[in-house]
Amino acid sequence: MEAHNIAVTKIAERVRHFYQKRQPFRIYHGSTLSTRHIVRQRDSVIDTSMLSSVLTVNKISRTASVEPNVPMDQLLQATTAYGLLPPVVMEFPNITVGGGFAGSSGESSSFKYGMFDCTINSIEIVLANGDIVTASASDPETRDLFFGAAQTCGTLGVVTLLEVQLMESKPLVELTYLLSRSMPDALAKLKDAAVDSSVDYIDGIVYAPDSIVIMVGRLASSQPSGTNLQSFQGARDPWFYLHARDMLAEATLRPTKSVSEYIPIADYLFRYDRGAFWGGAVAFEYFLAPFNRITRYLLDYFMRTRVMIHALHRSGLARQTIVQDLAVPYSSAEAFVDYLNQTLGIYPLWLCPVRDAAGARNSPGVRTFARGKDPHPDGMVLNVGVWGMGPSEVHSFIKLNREIEQKVRDLNGLKCLYAHAYYTESEFWEIYDEKSYTALREKYHATSLPSIFDKVKVDLAPPDPRDEMWFAWASRKFWDVWPLGGIYGVLSSLKGREFLLGK
């Protein structure tokens, strides 16, 4: 703890330096899962990359004191050693605890526990004036800061420590695959599973309008004899979404019987790591490479999310990739998936039920920024993950994303703000509570920091070629020449080159 306190003191001193100069700063964590274009300038960042340790795990209180840059796989390893695990574990092993709190992170247990920030008891945060404060849900004095910091992307201060709730762990997950031939049937299965107290995890994959698999997981202490044990972390193992499709085919052949298997807990929680759901298939398509078990085995190193996110940023292809998590009420889900089918035709789609903060904490008074001005009255929404390549022409790409965002608004839904946001500023503040957010920033001395809109917005006016210098024009054209951008991204990931800090 002493090393932690020394590091936080140094961070507070640097924050105070920026505050006295009235100079905005950004936070450098050392990693990111955001697809937004991110380059930090070394002379205007607060470096928190050293805060990467699990400090304590308490079996009695079932809590862990965790620094913000601890990734999910490290947290899981530390807690399962005590027979415990976090209630919500994000699907990629490199998503960090701080990122899960400050961003918008949920997973297949979020139908029960809400987003990841709902499983945090308290935070240590360095305010924008350099003060070090502990804020918690139970403290009336700091309750507003605690809930305000959740999902606002570090725009109220620098989170340096989090107390994470834990629950009993078991070594296996029994996963049952349920066939659905339509969205109404899939929604019914999701709702039924959500009210079954024996269920711990729920998600689904839409392969086509009439080909949907709903997956229901239960923590298990042992594997019954005669059942299958399936892993997903090894290079020879199948990618999960392809395996689930095979299980869907098996369920089609046995419609009257459930299709289940047992999965080691870490393999289940990080089942989408290899191939980043199905994003890796897009990489094979981009390079015109054969997509089969042999090539996936040979290129396994490149198909882990830690490497893929690096290559995606360095290749410039993030600017052409649709990466959106869009939450809509159950009543609108069928219409929304139908809209996506007609507009994009991108498959698969991911389905993940999410309980809102008030329901997850059993407290009607909970108010988090990311719920928007009008949270859905029944406290449960369906997150639809839409991931694939969009138009290469920048104006068409922006137009398409804005249309998707508008459709979500029309359906009384919200989007996760870890990804690109194409709202104008006035549109953004029609959705989110600017008055309360601004009041918090003023109360906690954060007005010199970039706002959340500043952090998530995308420039809606791409550069006019007539106004560009020749080298800027040439650089932009470089990324448009196939496959130069992709090759550059792969080579950069091999070198492990820093891609978040400017030179």
matplotlib code that plots the C-alpha trace (Angstrom):
import matplotlib.pyplot as plt

x = [0.0, 2.9, 4.1, 0.5, 0.3, 3.6, 2.5, -0.9, 0.9, 3.0, 0.0, -1.8, 1.2, 1.2, -2.6, -2.2, 0.5, -1.9, -4.7, -2.6, -1.8, -5.4, -4.1, -6.3, -4.8, -5.7, -5.1, -2.6, -3.4, -0.9, -3.7, -7.2, -10.1, -11.8, -11.9, -11.8, -8.6, -6.4, -3.0, -1.8, 0.8, 3.5, 3.6, -0.1, -0.9, -1.3, 0.5, -1.3, 0.1, 2.0, -1.2, -1.6, -1.8, -4.4, -3.5, -5.8, -8.4, -10.7, -12.5, -14.6, -16.0, -15.8, -14.1, -10.8, -8.8, -7.7, -5.7, -7.3, -5.0, -5.5, -6.8, -9.6, -7.5, -5.2, -8.1, -9.8, -6.5, -6.0, -9.6, -10.2, -7.1, -9.4, -12.4, -14.0, -14.7, -16.2, -19.9, -19.3, -16.2, -15.9, -15.4, -11.9, -9.0, -7.3, -10.2, -9.1, -10.9, -10.7, -11.8, -14.8, -15.8, -15.2, -16.4, -19.5, -18.8, -21.2, -21.3, -23.5, -24.0, -25.2, -28.9, -28.4, -25.7, -25.9, -22.8, -19.4, -19.6, -22.6, -20.2, -17.9, -18.3, -15.9, -13.2, -10.1, -10.0, -7.6, -9.8, -8.7, -7.3, -5.0, -7.1, -7.2, -10.8, -12.4, -16.0, -18.5, -22.2, -22.8, -21.3, -23.8, -21.0, -19.4, -22.2, -22.8, -19.1, -19.1, -22.0, -21.0, -17.6, -19.1, -19.2, -18.0, -14.6, -12.4, -13.8, -14.3, -10.8, -8.2, -9.4, -6.5, -8.1, -11.4, -13.0, -14.6, -17.3, -16.7, -18.9, -18.3, -16.5, -16.9, -14.5, -17.0, -19.9, -22.6, -23.7, -26.9, -27.5, -31.1, -32.3, -34.5, -36.0, -37.2, -36.5, -39.8, -38.9, -35.3, -36.7, -39.0, -36.1, -34.0, -36.8, -37.5, -33.8, -33.5, -36.1, -34.6, -32.7, -30.4, -29.1, -25.8, -25.0, -27.1, -26.3, -27.2, -25.8, -28.0, -26.5, -29.5, -33.0, -34.2, -31.0, -30.4, -28.7, -29.5, -26.9, -27.7, -24.9, -24.9, -21.8, -21.0, -18.7, -18.1, -18.7, -21.0, -19.7, -20.5, -20.7, -18.4, -15.7, -14.9, -12.1, -11.6, -8.2, -5.8, -4.7, -6.2, -9.5, -12.4, -13.4, -16.4, -18.9, -18.1, -18.5, -21.8, -23.0, -22.1, -24.0, -26.9, -26.8, -26.8, -29.8, -31.6, -31.2, -32.4, -35.2, -36.8, -33.5, -31.3, -27.7, -25.2, -21.5, -19.2, -16.5, -13.7, -14.6, -11.8, -12.5, -16.1, -15.6, -13.0, -14.6, -14.7, -11.1, -9.8, -11.1, -12.5, -16.0, -16.0, -13.9, -10.9, -12.9, -13.0, -9.1, -8.9, -11.3, -9.3, -6.1, -7.9, -6.6, -8.3, -10.5, -10.3, -9.1, -5.5, -5.1, -6.8, -4.3, -1.2, -2.3, -3.5, -1.1, -2.6, -6.2, -6.1, -7.7, -4.5, -2.9, -5.9, -6.8, -3.1, -3.2, -6.6, -5.5, -2.1, -3.7, -6.1, -9.0, -10.7, -11.9, -13.9, -15.1, -18.5, -18.1, -21.3, -23.0, -26.6, -29.1, -32.8, -35.9, -37.1, -40.3, -38.2, -35.6, -37.3, -37.8, -34.2, -32.8, -35.0, -33.8, -30.2, -30.9, -32.4, -29.8, -26.6, -27.0, -24.1, -24.0, -23.5, -25.1, -24.6, -27.5, -26.9, -29.6, -28.5, -30.1, -29.8, -28.0, -31.0, -32.2, -28.7, -28.1, -31.7, -31.8, -34.3, -32.2, -29.2, -28.5, -25.7, -24.8, -24.9, -28.6, -29.5, -32.3, -35.1, -34.0, -36.2, -39.0, -38.7, -35.0, -33.9, -32.6, -31.2, -27.7, -27.1, -23.5, -23.0, -19.5, -18.2, -16.8, -18.6, -18.3, -14.7, -15.8, -15.7, -18.9, -20.9, -19.5, -20.4, -23.9, -24.6, -23.4, -25.5, -28.6, -28.0, -27.7, -30.9, -32.7, -31.6, -32.9, -36.2, -36.6, -35.8, -32.5, -28.9, -25.5, -22.3, -19.8, -16.6, -17.0, -17.3, -20.1, -21.4, -23.8, -23.5, -23.0, -26.7, -27.9, -25.6, -26.9, -30.5, -29.8, -27.6, -28.1, -25.8, -27.0, -26.3, -23.0, -21.8, -22.8, -20.7, -17.7, -17.9, -18.3, -15.3, -13.0, -13.1, -14.1, -10.6, -10.7, -12.1, -15.9, -17.3, -18.6, -15.0, -13.7, -16.2, -17.1, -16.0, -15.2, -18.2, -16.4, -13.6, -10.8, -11.4, -8.6, -8.3, -7.2, -4.7, -1.0, 0.5, 2.0, -1.3, -3.0, -0.4, -0.7, -4.4, -4.2, -1.7, -4.4, -6.7, -4.3, -5.0, -3.4, -0.8, -2.7, -3.3, 0.3, 1.5, -0.8, 0.4, 4.1, 3.5, 1.8, 4.7, 7.1, 4.9, 5.3, 3.7, 0.5, -1.2, 1.5, 2.8, 6.5]
y = [0.0, 2.3, 2.2, 2.9, 6.0, 7.3, 6.9, 8.6, 11.5, 12.1, 11.9, 14.5, 16.8, 16.7, 17.2, 20.2, 21.6, 21.4, 22.9, 25.9, 26.5, 26.0, 23.5, 20.6, 17.1, 13.6, 10.4, 7.9, 4.3, 2.4, 0.6, 1.1, -0.9, 2.1, 2.3, 6.1, 7.7, 8.3, 9.9, 11.5, 14.2, 13.4, 17.0, 17.1, 13.7, 12.2, 8.8, 6.2, 3.2, 2.1, 1.6, -2.0, -4.2, -6.0, -4.7, -6.9, -9.6, -9.9, -13.2, -12.0, -8.9, -10.4, -7.3, -6.5, -3.3, -2.9, -0.3, 1.0, -0.5, -4.1, -6.1, -8.6, -11.7, -10.5, -9.7, -13.0, -14.9, -13.0, -13.5, -17.1, -18.0, -17.2, -18.9, -15.6, -13.8, -10.4, -10.5, -8.8, -9.8, -8.2, -10.5, -9.3, -10.1, -6.8, -4.6, -2.9, -2.3, 1.5, 1.3, -0.8, 1.8, 5.0, 3.5, 1.5, -2.2, -5.0, -8.7, -11.8, -11.4, -7.8, -8.9, -9.6, -7.2, -4.3, -2.7, -3.2, 0.1, -1.2, -3.7, -1.1, 0.0, 3.0, 4.8, 6.8, 9.7, 12.6, 15.7, 18.1, 20.5, 17.8, 16.8, 13.1, 12.0, 8.6, 8.5, 5.8, 4.9, 4.8, 8.2, 11.1, 13.6, 11.9, 9.9, 12.4, 12.2, 8.4, 8.0, 11.0, 9.5, 6.2, 6.0, 9.6, 8.6, 10.3, 13.8, 14.4, 13.4, 10.5, 7.3, 5.6, 2.8, 0.9, -1.5, -4.3, -6.5, -10.3, -13.4, -17.1, -18.7, -22.1, -23.8, -24.4, -23.0, -25.2, -23.6, -24.5, -23.5, -22.7, -22.4, -19.5, -19.0, -15.4, -12.4, -12.7, -16.2, -15.2, -12.3, -14.7, -17.1, -14.2, -13.0, -16.5, -17.0, -13.6, -14.5, -18.0, -17.6, -20.6, -18.7, -16.7, -15.7, -14.9, -13.7, -14.5, -14.4, -13.6, -15.3, -14.4, -13.3, -16.9, -18.3, -17.2, -18.9, -18.0, -19.1, -19.7, -20.3, -21.6, -21.8, -25.4, -27.1, -30.3, -31.9, -34.9, -38.0, -38.4, -34.6, -32.6, -30.2, -27.5, -24.9, -21.8, -20.2, -22.6, -22.0, -25.3, -24.6, -23.3, -19.6, -19.3, -17.8, -20.5, -23.2, -21.7, -21.9, -25.6, -26.1, -24.3, -26.8, -29.6, -28.0, -27.9, -31.7, -32.2, -29.6, -31.5, -31.8, -29.1, -29.0, -28.3, -28.5, -27.6, -24.8, -23.8, -20.5, -18.4, -20.0, -19.0, -15.5, -14.8, -16.9, -14.1, -13.1, -15.1, -13.4, -10.5, -11.9, -12.2, -9.2, -11.4, -12.9, -9.4, -9.3, -12.5, -11.1, -7.8, -9.7, -12.1, -15.0, -18.4, -18.6, -22.1, -24.0, -24.3, -20.6, -19.6, -21.8, -20.5, -16.8, -17.3, -14.7, -12.0, -13.0, -12.1, -8.8, -7.3, -7.6, -6.9, -3.5, -2.4, -3.4, -1.8, 1.6, 1.6, 0.4, 3.3, 0.9, 1.9, 4.9, 2.5, 0.1, 0.1, -0.8, 0.1, -1.3, -0.1, -0.6, -0.5, -1.5, -5.1, -3.6, -2.1, -4.9, -6.7, -3.5, -2.5, -5.8, -5.7, -2.2, -3.3, -6.2, -3.9, -1.1, -2.9, -6.7, -7.1, -10.5, -11.8, -9.5, -9.9, -9.8, -9.0, -8.1, -5.4, -4.2, -0.5, 1.0, 1.5, -2.1, -3.5, -1.6, -2.0, 1.8, 4.0, 7.0, 5.9, 8.3, 7.8, 10.0, 7.2, 6.4, 9.6, 11.9, 9.3, 5.8, 3.0, 2.4, -1.4, -1.2, -3.7, -3.1, -5.3, -4.4, -5.2, -5.4, -4.2, -4.8, -4.8, -2.8, 0.3, 2.3, 3.4, 6.8, 9.1, 11.1, 7.9, 6.3, 9.3, 9.4, 5.8, 6.0, 9.1, 7.3, 4.3, 6.7, 8.5, 5.2, 4.3, 7.6, 7.1, 3.7, 5.3, 3.6, 4.6, 3.8, 2.9, 5.8, 3.8, 3.8, 6.5, 9.1, 11.1, 13.4, 17.1, 18.8, 19.9, 16.4, 14.9, 17.2, 16.5, 12.9, 13.4, 15.6, 18.5, 20.6, 18.0, 17.0, 20.6, 21.2, 18.3, 19.5, 22.9, 21.4, 19.2, 21.7, 19.7, 22.5, 22.7, 19.1, 17.9, 17.2, 13.8, 15.2, 16.4, 12.9, 10.8, 13.1, 12.4, 15.3, 15.6, 17.8, 15.8, 17.9, 19.5, 18.3, 21.9, 23.0, 20.3, 20.5, 18.0, 15.8, 15.6, 14.7, 12.0, 10.6, 10.3, 8.7, 6.1, 4.6, 4.3, 2.1, -1.6, -3.3, -0.8, 0.2, -3.3, -4.4, -1.4, -2.3, -5.9, -4.9, -2.3, -4.9, -7.3, -4.6, -3.7, -0.1, 2.5, 3.8, 5.9, 8.5, 10.9, 11.0]
z = [0.0, 0.6, -3.0, -4.1, -1.8, -3.1, -6.7, -6.0, -4.2, -7.3, -9.6, -7.3, -7.5, -11.3, -11.5, -9.2, -11.5, -14.5, -12.4, -11.4, -15.0, -16.0, -18.5, -19.6, -19.4, -20.5, -18.7, -20.1, -18.9, -21.1, -22.9, -24.4, -25.7, -27.2, -31.0, -30.9, -32.4, -29.3, -29.3, -26.0, -26.0, -23.5, -22.0, -21.3, -19.7, -16.3, -16.4, -14.3, -16.1, -13.0, -11.0, -12.1, -9.0, -7.0, -3.5, -1.3, -1.5, 1.6, 1.9, 4.8, 3.2, -0.3, -1.7, -3.5, -3.5, -7.0, -8.9, -12.1, -14.7, -13.5, -16.5, -16.1, -16.5, -13.7, -11.5, -12.1, -11.4, -8.1, -6.8, -7.8, -5.8, -2.8, -4.2, -5.3, -8.5, -9.6, -10.3, -13.7, -15.7, -19.1, -22.1, -23.1, -20.7, -21.3, -20.3, -17.1, -13.8, -14.2, -17.8, -16.8, -14.2, -16.2, -19.5, -20.3, -19.6, -19.2, -19.8, -19.7, -15.9, -16.3, -16.4, -12.7, -11.5, -14.0, -15.6, -14.1, -12.2, -10.3, -8.6, -7.3, -3.6, -3.6, -5.4, -4.6, -7.0, -7.5, -8.2, -10.9, -8.3, -6.9, -3.8, -3.1, -2.1, -1.3, -2.7, -2.2, -2.8, 1.0, 1.9, 1.6, 1.2, -1.8, -3.3, -6.1, -7.1, -7.0, -9.3, -11.4, -12.1, -13.3, -17.1, -17.6, -19.1, -16.4, -16.8, -13.1, -12.0, -12.0, -10.4, -8.6, -6.6, -6.6, -4.1, -6.2, -4.9, -5.1, -5.0, -4.6, -7.5, -9.0, -11.4, -14.2, -16.1, -17.4, -20.7, -22.4, -26.1, -27.0, -30.6, -31.7, -35.1, -34.6, -32.4, -30.5, -29.5, -28.6, -26.5, -24.7, -23.9, -22.6, -20.3, -19.0, -18.2, -16.5, -13.9, -13.2, -9.9, -10.9, -13.9, -13.7, -17.3, -20.4, -23.9, -27.4, -31.0, -34.0, -37.1, -39.3, -38.7, -38.4, -36.8, -33.2, -30.3, -26.7, -24.2, -20.5, -18.0, -14.5, -12.3, -11.5, -8.9, -10.9, -14.3, -14.4, -16.0, -19.7, -20.3, -22.6, -21.3, -23.8, -23.6, -25.7, -24.7, -26.5, -30.1, -31.1, -29.5, -31.6, -31.7, -29.5, -32.0, -34.5, -31.8, -30.7, -34.4, -34.4, -31.2, -32.8, -35.6, -33.1, -31.3, -34.6, -34.9, -31.3, -30.9, -27.9, -25.9, -24.5, -25.7, -22.9, -22.1, -19.3, -19.7, -17.3, -15.7, -17.3, -20.7, -20.4, -19.2, -21.9, -24.5, -27.0, -26.7, -29.6, -32.7, -30.6, -31.0, -34.8, -35.6, -36.5, -39.4, -40.9, -40.7, -42.7, -45.2, -45.5, -46.3, -48.6, -46.4, -46.1, -43.0, -41.6, -38.6, -39.8, -40.6, -37.3, -35.5, -37.4, -36.9, -33.3, -31.9, -34.0, -33.1, -29.4, -28.5, -27.0, -30.4, -32.5, -30.8, -31.4, -35.0, -35.5, -34.3, -36.1, -39.4, -39.5, -40.1, -36.9, -38.9, -41.2, -38.6, -37.1, -33.4, -31.5, -28.5, -28.6, -25.8, -26.5, -24.5, -25.0, -26.6, -29.4, -29.8, -32.6, -34.6, -34.0, -35.2, -38.2, -38.9, -38.7, -41.0, -43.7, -43.3, -42.7, -43.1, -40.7, -38.9, -36.4, -33.8, -30.1, -27.6, -23.9, -21.4, -19.0, -15.7, -15.0, -12.1, -9.9, -10.3, -9.9, -6.6, -5.4, -4.9, -6.8, -5.9, -8.0, -10.9, -13.3, -16.2, -18.8, -18.1, -20.0, -19.0, -19.5, -18.2, -19.3, -16.8, -16.4, -15.5, -18.1, -21.7, -24.4, -25.6, -29.3, -30.4, -34.0, -35.2, -38.8, -41.6, -42.8, -46.0, -46.8, -48.0, -44.9, -45.5, -46.1, -43.0, -40.8, -42.4, -41.7, -38.1, -37.5, -38.9, -36.5, -33.6, -34.6, -34.8, -31.3, -30.0, -31.8, -30.0, -26.6, -26.4, -25.6, -26.9, -25.0, -25.2, -25.4, -29.2, -31.8, -31.2, -34.1, -32.3, -32.6, -29.3, -29.1, -29.9, -27.3, -24.5, -25.5, -24.5, -21.4, -18.4, -19.1, -16.1, -13.5, -15.1, -15.3, -11.7, -10.6, -12.7, -11.1, -7.5, -8.0, -9.8, -13.1, -15.6, -16.9, -18.0, -21.4, -21.1, -21.9, -25.2, -26.0, -25.3, -27.3, -30.3, -33.8, -36.2, -38.4, -40.9, -42.5, -43.9, -47.3, -49.6, -50.9, -47.4, -46.7, -46.9, -49.3, -46.7, -44.8, -48.0, -48.8, -45.3, -45.6, -49.0, -47.6, -45.4, -48.4, -50.4, -49.7, -47.9, -46.7, -43.6, -42.6, -43.1, -41.1, -38.2, -38.1, -38.2, -35.5, -33.3, -33.8, -32.6, -29.7, -30.6, -28.4, -30.1, -27.5, -26.9, -29.5, -30.2]

ax = plt.figure().add_subplot(projection="3d")
ax.plot(x, y, z, "-o")
ax.set_aspect("equal")
plt.show()
